[in-house]
Structure formats: structure tokens, C-alpha cells
Amino acid sequence: MNKKNLVLIVFLLLNLTFPTRSKAEDILQITPFSTSSGITENDWDENLTFMVQMNNTMAYTAIQFDLWLPDGMTLIDDEALELLPERFPGIVKKGVFFPEHNVSVTSLQDKGHYRVVIYHDTFAPIEGNSGNLMQFYYLTSSEMHPGYYPIKITDAKLAVDAHTGYNIASSTSYVKIDEPGENASLAMEGYIPSFVNESLASETQLRKLDFQHVTGMGGTFTLLDGRDFNAPSEEVIIPSVIYERDCPSNMWGTICLPFAVRSNANIQYYKLEEVSEDRMLFEPIIEVETGNPVVFKLIGTDKVSVSADNVTFCKEPRNTFFENIGWNMRGSFTTITLNPNDEENQSKDLYYISNDKFWYNNASVPLYAFRGWFETAKSTSSRLFTIGEVGDTTYINVLEHDNGTAELCFDLNGRYLSKPQKGLNIINQRKVIIQ
């Protein structure tokens, strides 16, 4: 490469501030991968690589980015980068690809931090608009614990020629080391590419997902039921989101999601309307605002399946206070322990719905992510409620103490009975004949 072009490339990539392209357009991204701890040069082989992809809307000739590996992972050496013939011009000799582009990989001061520069002497373009671009060879420390680790690309620049280039968004992927435990967590930041979101949906061992520092997403993001979720701290538009939960049809439950939802033919949402001495009545609603906890009932299906497009997540659940009746409904995006003995609950009675029953919380119980519970001022004794729909004389369910000893009676028309009567009764959801 002549000295003039080398100076231009270095100046172009390191010193110019380029226009910032839209996050959804041009992106460098690492494919999620699994590997093991303790990989040394002695047991290394050519399959121990991870891929970097590039989606691009125009032809670029040079690339620079910073690569951040997790603690315990390093590149095998300064020649650990291999350009792929699918995207780079070059020749093949005796089965070995020799790219025309030049490569520089420099280890920076922070451990696991590398600067990568790829350029061409005469500014020949990188080929294609999507797909794998390069692969890196790596080693891992034996001290890396099983789990999920973020792996990032930051400060990325794409050059068209010696005078034109663009800064593009940082992106985060992940590597899975060995078999993570039951409470594995992962914190992500920057832009999350679509195929990373798809891969996260299949990681059932991943129980905590922290997106507080995420600045953008591509594709469809899946909220896994029961997986703790910390929403982005800044406003981020999610192209598509899905939440699913197995739940028997025609049963009551609670839900609290970081995006707005609507009732449809398969799910009806409700808000608390009235509380009397022995009944809680819920009114059907069409729309649920983002972060609001509500009660729901499935209709003709055994799965909660909620989706939305182009949504912005709220950062925290929003409490719903029913001032006219003195009750409060709260929700959580993470699994919590509902404990009546906690200091903040000393002056409250707590109630929750589980397995189609309404429970008085007199013992510590887990409440899984994306669910809600009720609070009211503490009374001298727990109250026993039926739960039903406004305008409907059929009461759906009962509230029980944790020991399950409540005995509520109904006639065949669903009317509440203070005590069993002669004939056929429904006692604790079972038909019983009283002589």
C-alpha cells in the first residue's frame, strides 16, 4: 500500500467524525455461540471460532471497530482474524484464501479489548450486503465459570473511500460457557441484532436479562415467562415483541407487561371495580396501558400469547390504586418474594391469584415475573371472597387460605350460599348432594 493511501485510511478511520447511520441500517454483529472454559493452544482447533456479520446498505472499502471479549477470553494471537471469501475479494491457492484486504488486530490496554482495522490498498469494495464477514480464533481460561457473557463491538466505522465514511451503532451479542446454572443472568448494552434476540428466546437456562443499557433492537424480542427483565433505561423502539405463558383456558390470572396490550377473542383483561364483604367484582376492559398490572381470563385457549409492534417499553411497573375502594394492584417484571412479614407489608393485607384461586398471603411465597398482586389496609381477620365479573351472576373462583380449608357454597346457577342447602350444591368447586 502506498504511503498516501495508508495515511488517508488511518486519518479517515481514527480522526474523522462521520455522520451516524440509522441503527437498523448498517451494523456489525457477532453471532451468539457456545464454548467451553479452559481452551488452550494445545487443544485448540480450527473450529474454535466466532463469526462477525455485516449488514450494509452501500459498498464499503474499509472497516474499523473495537472488539470486547469477556474476562477469561482472548484471541489466540495477533493473526487471529480470518476474512471470508464470501465477502472479500482475493484468490485461492492450494485451498487457502488470500484476501486482497489488509488486516490489523491490536491488543489495547484493557484485557480482552482489541482494535481491528481492515482496508484495501486501492479501495476495492467489500462484497455483498449481508452475511458472515470474518471469523476470530480464541482461547478461554479455565477460571471462566459456566454462564452467559456479553461480547461487544463498539466504536465501529465504515469507510466508502478516503473521504466518506460513517459511524455505526455498537452491538452486543453473547457467548455461553459450558452449562450455566439455574439462575444464570446476562447484561446487554448497545444495539441487539435480530438474530441475537432470536437466540435469546431459546436460552431457557437464562433467568435474568438486563437491558438497562440497550439502545436499540432488531427483529422480534421475546419476553420469556418467569425470566426476570430489566427494561432499557432510555426510550427504545422495539420492532416486535412477544410474550407467552401456559395457562388453562377459562382460568383467572394476573399479568403485568412493559408494553400496552388489548383484549381480543382469546384473552379478556379486567380491572377491579368493586369489593364488598365477600365479593370482588372485575370489569372487562379493552386496553391495558404499558406497565399496568391487571387480571385476565383466557377464552378457548390454554396459552397467553401477546404480541405488539413498534412499542416502547416502560422502565418500571405502574401501580394501580382504586381510590373509591381503597385497594391497590401492583406488578413486577422480575420474580419477587411476597412476604407479609416484610416491614413494608406490616400495615397491609396481601392477596394474589394462583392456579385459578384467590389467595390470602399469610406466608412467604414466590411471585414470578410479569404478574401482579393486591394490597389493602390490614384488617383484624382475613376476608373470604368470591371473584366474578361485573354483570355476571356466575362466580368463577374462590379465595382460600394457604391451608386450603375455605368452604364456599354455590347453587347450580352460580349464586353464593351462606351455607349448603338441600339438594345439589357446588362446594369448593365440587358437586355435592345434601340430603
Disulfide bonds with the S-S distance in Angstrom:
none
